[in-house]
């Protein structure tokens, strides 16, 4: 019986770690997206400046 509950606890712990990892991955992806958007908008501004000069 205790072996079974130990396994259940381990499984729960593993699931929690996976969930946290997913959250981190989402956060990292969001940060990357923000950086890409900044790069794109900077590129657009640069392009506009080049066209006006």
N, C-alpha and C positions, 0 to 999 in steps of 0.2 A: 504493500500500500504506500509506504513512504517513498519507495522508488518511483512509483507512478506520480506522486505529487511533486517529487523533485524534477522529474522530466517536464511536467506541466509548468513548473516555475521557470525552468530553463527556456522552454519554448516561449513563454510570455516575455522573458527578458530579451530573447533574440528578436521577437516581434517588435518590442519597444525600440531596440537599437536600430532595426531596419526603418522604423517609422521616423526616428530622429534623423537618420541618414537621408531619407527621402526629403524631409524638410530642409536639410542643409543643401541638398542638390537643387531644390526649387529655388532657394535663396541665391545660390551661386548662379543659376541660370538667369534669375532676375537681374542680378548685378551685371552679368555679361550683356544682357539685352540692353540695359541702361547705357553701358559703355558704348555698345554698337550704335545706339541711337544718337548719343552725343557725337561720336565720330562722324556719323552720317550728316547730322545737322551742321557740324563744323565744316565738313566737306562742302555742303551746299552753300554755306555762307562764304567760304573761300571762293567757290566757283562764281558766285554773284559778284564778289569784289573784283575778280579777274575780268568779268564781262564789263563792269562799269568803268574800269580804268583804261 
